[in-house]
């Protein structure tokens, strides 16, 4: 059986990347991540990303492109990441997070990212710098 996918968004706006601090579970609380969540059966990853960003942040976002790679989270669960553009709304920590921060390319390392998010964060930060 194939792995269940967790999809996360490298949400970019005006040259900055959105970081979200997890409020749960206890072993992940306080660490920073690219917001997202599990793809539901019958959903495309891009659809799941739009839904999760709407639920968690109260924004409309548009998936732009997949960041190559897939990072194992635990047995049967794998992380995939898309860059995403903010279409409307101002992100607020509605679910799962207790703080949000917009980070410029030189601020990427100022928060304690989840280990599994770091390769995609580095790639997204490089793309911010290039634009
Ligand atoms: N997860 C992660 N990195 C992200 C988003 C989620 O490692 N950027 C992990 C945390 C959980 C699982 O995926 O183990 C499901 O996420 P959630 O609890 O947000 O649905």
Backbone and ligand atoms as CSV (ligand in chain L), in Angstrom:
chain,resi,resn,atom,element,x,y,z
A,1,UNK,N,N,0.839,-1.199,0.000
A,1,UNK,CA,C,0.000,0.000,0.000
A,1,UNK,C,C,0.868,1.240,0.000
A,2,UNK,N,N,0.392,2.272,-0.687
A,2,UNK,CA,C,1.219,3.483,-0.738
A,2,UNK,C,C,1.015,4.291,0.536
A,3,UNK,N,N,1.977,5.160,0.786
A,3,UNK,CA,C,1.943,5.975,2.000
A,3,UNK,C,C,0.834,7.014,1.949
A,4,UNK,N,N,0.305,7.324,3.088
A,4,UNK,CA,C,-0.603,8.464,3.246
A,4,UNK,C,C,0.236,9.731,3.128
A,5,UNK,N,N,-0.299,10.734,2.418
A,5,UNK,CA,C,0.459,11.971,2.183
A,5,UNK,C,C,-0.021,13.080,3.102
A,6,UNK,N,N,0.947,13.747,3.720
A,6,UNK,CA,C,0.694,15.031,4.385
A,6,UNK,C,C,1.211,16.096,3.438
A,7,UNK,N,N,0.369,17.044,3.106
A,7,UNK,CA,C,0.768,18.098,2.186
A,7,UNK,C,C,0.934,19.392,2.975
A,8,UNK,N,N,2.022,20.117,2.700
A,8,UNK,CA,C,2.267,21.380,3.396
A,8,UNK,C,C,2.565,22.464,2.376
A,9,UNK,N,N,2.291,23.692,2.758
A,9,UNK,CA,C,2.448,24.825,1.852
A,9,UNK,C,C,3.584,25.742,2.268
A,10,UNK,N,N,4.485,25.995,1.307
A,10,UNK,CA,C,5.470,27.074,1.480
A,10,UNK,C,C,4.767,28.315,0.940
A,11,UNK,N,N,3.995,28.977,1.817
A,11,UNK,CA,C,3.171,30.106,1.395
A,11,UNK,C,C,4.052,31.349,1.330
A,12,UNK,N,N,4.099,31.946,0.143
A,12,UNK,CA,C,4.971,33.095,-0.068
A,12,UNK,C,C,4.132,34.305,-0.427
A,13,UNK,N,N,4.534,35.446,0.127
A,13,UNK,CA,C,3.863,36.700,-0.198
A,13,UNK,C,C,4.867,37.826,-0.013
A,14,UNK,N,N,4.981,38.662,-1.005
A,14,UNK,CA,C,5.891,39.802,-0.965
A,14,UNK,C,C,7.295,39.427,-0.480
A,15,UNK,N,N,7.802,38.343,-1.022
A,15,UNK,CA,C,9.184,37.956,-0.737
A,15,UNK,C,C,9.419,37.328,0.615
A,16,UNK,N,N,8.330,36.958,1.298
A,16,UNK,CA,C,8.504,36.334,2.598
A,16,UNK,C,C,7.793,34.981,2.642
A,17,UNK,N,N,8.275,34.125,3.542
A,17,UNK,CA,C,7.727,32.778,3.700
A,17,UNK,C,C,6.979,32.708,5.031
A,18,UNK,N,N,5.817,32.055,5.009
A,18,UNK,CA,C,5.005,31.958,6.225
A,18,UNK,C,C,5.417,30.742,7.068
A,19,UNK,N,N,5.725,31.007,8.328
A,19,UNK,CA,C,6.060,29.952,9.288
A,19,UNK,C,C,4.968,29.901,10.347
A,20,UNK,N,N,4.612,28.679,10.771
A,20,UNK,CA,C,3.532,28.498,11.742
A,20,UNK,C,C,4.048,27.654,12.910
A,21,UNK,N,N,3.793,28.132,14.130
A,21,UNK,CA,C,4.254,27.398,15.316
A,21,UNK,C,C,3.163,26.454,15.810
A,22,UNK,N,N,3.484,25.174,15.904
A,22,UNK,CA,C,2.500,24.166,16.306
A,22,UNK,C,C,2.147,24.299,17.777
A,23,UNK,N,N,0.871,24.064,18.064
A,23,UNK,CA,C,0.414,24.081,19.457
A,23,UNK,C,C,0.170,22.668,19.981
A,24,UNK,N,N,0.240,21.663,19.116
A,24,UNK,CA,C,0.002,20.265,19.515
A,24,UNK,C,C,0.586,19.353,18.448
A,25,UNK,N,N,0.785,18.080,18.723
A,25,UNK,CA,C,0.778,17.435,20.038
A,25,UNK,C,C,1.994,17.875,20.860
A,26,UNK,N,N,2.052,17.482,22.134
A,26,UNK,CA,C,3.110,17.987,23.012
A,26,UNK,C,C,4.514,17.823,22.447
A,27,UNK,N,N,4.771,16.700,21.746
A,27,UNK,CA,C,6.140,16.473,21.255
A,27,UNK,C,C,6.508,17.384,20.081
A,28,UNK,N,N,5.503,18.002,19.448
A,28,UNK,CA,C,5.781,18.917,18.330
A,28,UNK,C,C,5.489,20.371,18.692
A,29,UNK,N,N,4.778,20.598,19.786
A,29,UNK,CA,C,4.368,21.962,20.162
A,29,UNK,C,C,5.593,22.841,20.357
A,30,UNK,N,N,5.502,24.069,19.834
A,30,UNK,CA,C,6.611,25.014,19.946
A,30,UNK,C,C,7.560,24.986,18.768
A,31,UNK,N,N,7.488,23.907,17.979
A,31,UNK,CA,C,8.321,23.832,16.761
A,31,UNK,C,C,7.554,24.476,15.617
A,32,UNK,N,N,8.279,24.932,14.622
A,32,UNK,CA,C,7.691,25.667,13.494
A,32,UNK,C,C,7.597,24.779,12.273
A,33,UNK,N,N,6.546,24.991,11.480
A,33,UNK,CA,C,6.320,24.148,10.301
A,33,UNK,C,C,5.740,24.977,9.166
A,34,UNK,N,N,5.738,24.335,8.002
A,34,UNK,CA,C,4.955,24.819,6.878
A,34,UNK,C,C,3.549,24.284,7.107
A,35,UNK,N,N,2.528,25.138,7.136
A,35,UNK,CA,C,1.182,24.669,7.489
A,35,UNK,C,C,0.620,23.699,6.447
A,36,UNK,N,N,-0.182,22.757,6.910
A,36,UNK,CA,C,-0.778,21.773,6.005
A,36,UNK,C,C,-1.443,20.677,6.802
A,37,UNK,N,N,-1.630,19.524,6.168
A,37,UNK,CA,C,-2.255,18.403,6.863
A,37,UNK,C,C,-2.455,17.234,5.933
A,38,UNK,N,N,-3.177,16.243,6.417
A,38,UNK,CA,C,-3.329,14.983,5.678
A,38,UNK,C,C,-4.271,15.125,4.483
A,39,UNK,N,N,-3.880,14.511,3.377
A,39,UNK,CA,C,-4.747,14.415,2.207
A,39,UNK,C,C,-5.833,13.384,2.521
A,40,UNK,N,N,-7.088,13.762,2.320
A,40,UNK,CA,C,-8.206,12.847,2.565
A,40,UNK,C,C,-8.412,11.942,1.351
A,41,UNK,N,N,-8.988,10.743,1.571
A,41,UNK,CA,C,-9.260,9.846,0.435
A,41,UNK,C,C,-10.084,10.569,-0.638
A,42,UNK,N,N,-9.685,10.406,-1.895
A,42,UNK,CA,C,-10.412,11.020,-2.997
A,42,UNK,C,C,-10.003,12.444,-3.307
A,43,UNK,N,N,-9.140,12.987,-2.501
A,43,UNK,CA,C,-8.684,14.365,-2.690
A,43,UNK,C,C,-7.342,14.376,-3.412
A,44,UNK,N,N,-7.128,15.367,-4.285
A,44,UNK,CA,C,-5.801,15.598,-4.837
A,44,UNK,C,C,-4.985,16.352,-3.790
A,45,UNK,N,N,-3.675,16.173,-3.807
A,45,UNK,CA,C,-2.847,16.892,-2.834
A,45,UNK,C,C,-3.058,18.414,-2.877
A,46,UNK,N,N,-3.179,18.951,-4.087
A,46,UNK,CA,C,-3.373,20.412,-4.212
A,46,UNK,C,C,-4.713,20.849,-3.601
A,47,UNK,N,N,-5.740,19.996,-3.759
A,47,UNK,CA,C,-7.043,20.316,-3.157
A,47,UNK,C,C,-6.945,20.289,-1.638
A,48,UNK,N,N,-6.222,19.288,-1.132
A,48,UNK,CA,C,-6.048,19.176,0.318
A,48,UNK,C,C,-5.308,20.391,0.859
A,49,UNK,N,N,-4.314,20.842,0.113
A,49,UNK,CA,C,-3.541,22.000,0.569
A,49,UNK,C,C,-4.423,23.244,0.662
A,50,UNK,N,N,-5.226,23.474,-0.364
A,50,UNK,CA,C,-6.135,24.633,-0.350
A,50,UNK,C,C,-7.088,24.532,0.850
A,51,UNK,N,N,-7.645,23.340,1.089
A,51,UNK,CA,C,-8.565,23.136,2.215
A,51,UNK,C,C,-7.871,23.368,3.555
A,52,UNK,N,N,-6.702,22.780,3.707
A,52,UNK,CA,C,-5.998,22.906,4.991
A,52,UNK,C,C,-5.609,24.357,5.283
A,53,UNK,N,N,-5.168,25.081,4.263
A,53,UNK,CA,C,-4.764,26.471,4.495
A,53,UNK,C,C,-5.983,27.344,4.817
A,54,UNK,N,N,-7.122,26.982,4.231
A,54,UNK,CA,C,-8.379,27.681,4.548
A,54,UNK,C,C,-8.784,27.398,5.997
A,55,UNK,N,N,-8.736,26.120,6.391
A,55,UNK,CA,C,-9.154,25.736,7.750
A,55,UNK,C,C,-8.206,26.280,8.813
A,56,UNK,N,N,-6.909,26.158,8.560
A,56,UNK,CA,C,-5.925,26.480,9.605
A,56,UNK,C,C,-5.610,27.961,9.698
A,57,UNK,N,N,-5.700,28.650,8.550
A,57,UNK,CA,C,-5.235,30.048,8.506
A,57,UNK,C,C,-6.313,31.042,8.095
A,58,UNK,N,N,-7.434,30.540,7.562
A,58,UNK,CA,C,-8.504,31.428,7.115
A,58,UNK,C,C,-8.169,32.207,5.860
A,59,UNK,N,N,-7.317,31.637,5.019
A,59,UNK,CA,C,-6.958,32.326,3.772
A,59,UNK,C,C,-7.288,31.464,2.564
A,60,UNK,N,N,-7.369,32.126,1.417
A,60,UNK,CA,C,-7.421,31.421,0.141
A,60,UNK,C,C,-6.017,31.464,-0.443
A,61,UNK,N,N,-5.520,30.294,-0.816
A,61,UNK,CA,C,-4.170,30.202,-1.376
A,61,UNK,C,C,-4.208,29.369,-2.644
A,62,UNK,N,N,-3.233,29.580,-3.499
A,62,UNK,CA,C,-3.148,28.872,-4.776
A,62,UNK,C,C,-1.838,28.088,-4.824
A,63,UNK,N,N,-1.920,26.750,-4.938
A,63,UNK,CA,C,-0.692,25.968,-5.087
A,63,UNK,C,C,0.030,26.393,-6.359
A,64,UNK,N,N,1.337,26.548,-6.299
A,64,UNK,CA,C,2.096,27.010,-7.469
A,64,UNK,C,C,2.893,25.861,-8.066
A,65,UNK,N,N,3.814,25.273,-7.304
A,65,UNK,CA,C,4.517,24.096,-7.819
A,65,UNK,C,C,5.031,23.243,-6.685
A,66,UNK,N,N,5.196,21.976,-6.990
A,66,UNK,CA,C,5.694,21.044,-5.988
A,66,UNK,C,C,7.185,21.244,-5.799
A,67,UNK,N,N,7.622,21.224,-4.559
A,67,UNK,CA,C,9.049,21.185,-4.258
A,67,UNK,C,C,9.458,19.713,-4.327
A,68,UNK,N,N,10.408,19.379,-5.211
A,68,UNK,CA,C,10.738,17.964,-5.395
A,68,UNK,C,C,11.176,17.313,-4.090
A,69,UNK,N,N,10.705,16.099,-3.888
A,69,UNK,CA,C,11.097,15.353,-2.689
A,69,UNK,C,C,9.887,14.863,-1.929
A,70,UNK,N,N,10.121,13.919,-1.033
A,70,UNK,CA,C,9.075,13.371,-0.163
A,70,UNK,C,C,9.790,12.937,1.102
A,71,UNK,N,N,9.339,13.430,2.249
A,71,UNK,CA,C,10.065,13.223,3.488
A,71,UNK,C,C,9.242,12.370,4.453
A,72,UNK,N,N,9.793,11.223,4.860
A,72,UNK,CA,C,9.049,10.326,5.755
A,72,UNK,C,C,8.799,10.979,7.109
A,73,UNK,N,N,7.581,10.856,7.621
A,73,UNK,CA,C,7.227,11.424,8.919
A,73,UNK,C,C,7.217,10.337,9.979
A,74,UNK,N,N,6.476,9.283,9.694
A,74,UNK,CA,C,6.489,8.080,10.515
A,74,UNK,C,C,6.029,6.972,9.582
A,75,UNK,N,N,6.085,5.691,9.999
A,75,UNK,CA,C,5.712,4.632,9.061
A,75,UNK,C,C,4.338,4.883,8.430
A,76,UNK,N,N,4.281,4.874,7.098
A,76,UNK,CA,C,3.020,5.032,6.394
A,76,UNK,C,C,2.610,6.469,6.143
A,77,UNK,N,N,3.438,7.442,6.546
A,77,UNK,CA,C,3.080,8.855,6.387
A,77,UNK,C,C,4.270,9.620,5.806
A,78,UNK,N,N,4.010,10.333,4.697
A,78,UNK,CA,C,5.099,11.018,4.008
A,78,UNK,C,C,4.702,12.473,3.729
A,79,UNK,N,N,5.658,13.388,3.855
A,79,UNK,CA,C,5.413,14.818,3.655
A,79,UNK,C,C,5.779,15.238,2.236
A,80,UNK,N,N,4.845,15.933,1.579
A,80,UNK,CA,C,5.119,16.568,0.287
A,80,UNK,C,C,4.824,18.055,0.438
A,81,UNK,N,N,5.566,18.882,-0.293
A,81,UNK,CA,C,5.434,20.332,-0.113
A,81,UNK,C,C,5.230,21.026,-1.458
A,82,UNK,N,N,4.314,21.958,-1.473
A,82,UNK,CA,C,4.072,22.822,-2.629
A,82,UNK,C,C,4.368,24.268,-2.240
A,83,UNK,N,N,4.918,25.025,-3.174
A,83,UNK,CA,C,4.908,26.465,-2.956
A,83,UNK,C,C,3.480,26.934,-3.208
A,84,UNK,N,N,3.095,28.013,-2.548
A,84,UNK,CA,C,1.722,28.505,-2.691
A,84,UNK,C,C,1.731,30.022,-2.595
A,85,UNK,N,N,0.827,30.628,-3.348
A,85,UNK,CA,C,0.685,32.085,-3.315
A,85,UNK,C,C,-0.583,32.427,-2.547
A,86,UNK,N,N,-0.496,33.501,-1.785
A,86,UNK,CA,C,-1.663,33.975,-1.055
A,86,UNK,C,C,-2.589,34.696,-2.033
A,87,UNK,N,N,-3.848,34.275,-2.090
A,87,UNK,CA,C,-4.808,34.895,-3.006
A,87,UNK,C,C,-5.612,35.959,-2.275
A,88,UNK,N,N,-6.118,35.614,-1.086
A,88,UNK,CA,C,-6.870,36.597,-0.309
A,88,UNK,C,C,-6.866,36.229,1.164
A,89,UNK,N,N,-7.049,37.239,1.978
A,89,UNK,CA,C,-7.110,37.036,3.420
A,89,UNK,C,C,-5.763,37.274,4.084
A,90,UNK,N,N,-5.830,37.428,5.384
A,90,UNK,CA,C,-4.634,37.581,6.212
A,90,UNK,C,C,-4.552,36.352,7.111
A,91,UNK,N,N,-3.445,35.603,7.042
A,91,UNK,CA,C,-3.367,34.378,7.836
A,91,UNK,C,C,-3.500,34.641,9.331
A,92,UNK,N,N,-4.323,33.814,9.974
A,92,UNK,CA,C,-4.482,33.853,11.436
A,92,UNK,C,C,-4.357,32.427,11.954
A,93,UNK,N,N,-3.836,32.228,13.144
A,93,UNK,CA,C,-3.677,30.866,13.664
A,93,UNK,C,C,-4.983,30.318,14.224
A,94,UNK,N,N,-5.863,29.814,13.323
A,94,UNK,CA,C,-7.206,29.375,13.714
A,94,UNK,C,C,-7.220,27.976,14.322
A,95,UNK,N,N,-6.290,27.126,13.890
A,95,UNK,CA,C,-6.293,25.694,14.271
A,95,UNK,C,C,-4.849,25.230,14.299
A,96,UNK,N,N,-4.473,24.474,15.285
A,96,UNK,CA,C,-3.183,23.758,15.307
A,96,UNK,C,C,-1.946,24.626,15.556
A,97,UNK,N,N,-2.098,25.952,15.460
A,97,UNK,CA,C,-0.936,26.829,15.635
A,97,UNK,C,C,-1.236,27.918,16.662
A,98,UNK,N,N,-0.196,28.420,17.320
A,98,UNK,CA,C,-0.418,29.522,18.258
A,98,UNK,C,C,0.341,30.780,17.870
A,99,UNK,N,N,1.128,30.717,16.802
A,99,UNK,CA,C,1.777,31.928,16.306
A,99,UNK,C,C,2.147,31.741,14.846
A,100,UNK,N,N,2.076,32.825,14.101
A,100,UNK,CA,C,2.504,32.824,12.696
A,100,UNK,C,C,3.550,33.919,12.530
A,101,UNK,N,N,4.481,33.686,11.628
A,101,UNK,CA,C,5.472,34.726,11.310
A,101,UNK,C,C,5.798,34.697,9.837
A,102,UNK,N,N,5.913,35.884,9.249
A,102,UNK,CA,C,6.423,36.023,7.887
A,102,UNK,C,C,7.928,36.222,7.976
A,103,UNK,N,N,8.669,35.369,7.297
A,103,UNK,CA,C,10.133,35.434,7.378
A,103,UNK,C,C,10.727,35.799,6.020
A,104,UNK,N,N,11.577,36.814,6.014
A,104,UNK,CA,C,12.330,37.143,4.805
A,104,UNK,C,C,13.447,36.129,4.620
A,105,UNK,N,N,14.124,36.162,3.457
A,105,UNK,CA,C,15.159,35.162,3.164
A,105,UNK,C,C,16.257,35.107,4.233
A,106,UNK,N,N,16.552,36.234,4.867
A,106,UNK,CA,C,17.621,36.236,5.879
A,106,UNK,C,C,17.108,35.893,7.277
A,107,UNK,N,N,15.815,35.640,7.389
A,107,UNK,CA,C,15.234,35.340,8.709
A,107,UNK,C,C,14.796,33.876,8.841
A,108,UNK,N,N,15.028,33.124,7.787
A,108,UNK,CA,C,14.535,31.746,7.743
A,108,UNK,C,C,15.036,30.931,8.937
A,109,UNK,N,N,16.253,31.201,9.365
A,109,UNK,CA,C,16.849,30.383,10.432
A,109,UNK,C,C,16.567,30.918,11.833
A,110,UNK,N,N,15.651,31.884,11.928
A,110,UNK,CA,C,15.367,32.458,13.248
A,110,UNK,C,C,14.305,31.681,14.013
A,111,UNK,N,N,13.723,30.663,13.395
A,111,UNK,CA,C,12.753,29.824,14.121
A,111,UNK,C,C,13.208,28.360,14.077
A,112,UNK,N,N,12.713,27.580,15.033
A,112,UNK,CA,C,13.109,26.179,15.178
A,112,UNK,C,C,12.166,25.289,14.363
A,113,UNK,N,N,12.512,25.100,13.095
A,113,UNK,CA,C,11.675,24.306,12.191
A,113,UNK,C,C,11.677,22.837,12.600
A,114,UNK,N,N,10.573,22.145,12.368
A,114,UNK,CA,C,10.547,20.684,12.475
A,114,UNK,C,C,11.623,20.128,11.543
A,115,UNK,N,N,12.336,19.111,12.014
A,115,UNK,CA,C,13.436,18.548,11.219
A,115,UNK,C,C,12.978,18.167,9.814
A,116,UNK,N,N,11.808,17.526,9.733
A,116,UNK,CA,C,11.350,16.994,8.445
A,116,UNK,C,C,10.970,18.093,7.459
A,117,UNK,N,N,10.713,19.317,7.948
A,117,UNK,CA,C,10.361,20.435,7.072
A,117,UNK,C,C,11.603,21.162,6.529
A,118,UNK,N,N,12.756,20.931,7.147
A,118,UNK,CA,C,13.928,21.763,6.837
A,118,UNK,C,C,14.383,21.731,5.379
A,119,UNK,N,N,14.430,20.551,4.719
A,119,UNK,CA,C,14.875,20.575,3.316
A,119,UNK,C,C,13.956,21.413,2.427
A,120,UNK,N,N,12.656,21.296,2.616
A,120,UNK,CA,C,11.714,22.058,1.780
A,120,UNK,C,C,11.779,23.544,2.126
A,121,UNK,N,N,11.975,23.856,3.401
A,121,UNK,CA,C,12.105,25.262,3.804
A,121,UNK,C,C,13.343,25.879,3.141
A,122,UNK,N,N,14.447,25.126,3.133
A,122,UNK,CA,C,15.679,25.631,2.510
A,122,UNK,C,C,15.460,25.885,1.022
A,123,UNK,N,N,14.771,24.964,0.365
A,123,UNK,CA,C,14.492,25.127,-1.072
A,123,UNK,C,C,13.579,26.338,-1.305
A,124,UNK,N,N,12.551,26.478,-0.487
A,124,UNK,CA,C,11.624,27.609,-0.647
A,124,UNK,C,C,12.351,28.925,-0.378
A,125,UNK,N,N,13.239,28.954,0.599
A,125,UNK,CA,C,13.973,30.175,0.914
A,125,UNK,C,C,14.881,30.565,-0.254
A,126,UNK,N,N,15.498,29.565,-0.888
A,126,UNK,CA,C,16.342,29.829,-2.054
A,126,UNK,C,C,15.535,30.434,-3.188
A,127,UNK,N,N,14.300,29.943,-3.346
A,127,UNK,CA,C,13.447,30.491,-4.423
A,127,UNK,C,C,13.020,31.918,-4.108
A,128,UNK,N,N,12.769,32.216,-2.830
A,128,UNK,CA,C,12.422,33.594,-2.437
A,128,UNK,C,C,13.544,34.540,-2.836
A,129,UNK,N,N,14.755,34.102,-2.526
A,129,UNK,CA,C,15.943,34.906,-2.788
A,129,UNK,C,C,16.121,35.150,-4.285
A,130,UNK,N,N,15.756,34.146,-5.073
A,130,UNK,CA,C,15.966,34.229,-6.527
A,130,UNK,C,C,14.945,35.145,-7.213
A,131,UNK,N,N,13.852,35.456,-6.493
A,131,UNK,CA,C,12.801,36.251,-7.150
A,131,UNK,C,C,12.872,37.737,-6.821
L,1,LIG,N1,N,3.611,17.462,9.735
L,1,LIG,C1,C,4.949,17.788,9.522
L,1,LIG,N2,N,5.275,18.918,8.848
L,1,LIG,C2,C,4.314,19.729,8.377
L,1,LIG,C3,C,2.945,19.423,8.574
L,1,LIG,C4,C,2.632,18.275,9.259
L,1,LIG,O1,O,5.820,17.044,9.952
L,1,LIG,N3,N,4.680,20.818,7.718
L,1,LIG,C5,C,3.291,16.222,10.455
L,1,LIG,C6,C,2.827,16.415,11.867
L,1,LIG,C7,C,1.908,15.250,12.089
L,1,LIG,C8,C,1.348,14.933,10.700
L,1,LIG,O2,O,2.223,15.572,9.783
L,1,LIG,O3,O,2.675,14.119,12.501
L,1,LIG,C9,C,-0.088,15.375,10.497
L,1,LIG,O4,O,-0.155,16.766,10.663
L,1,LIG,P1,P,-1.426,17.455,11.351
L,1,LIG,O5,O,-1.399,17.010,12.792
L,1,LIG,O6,O,-1.154,18.920,11.179
L,1,LIG,O7,O,-2.609,16.967,10.591
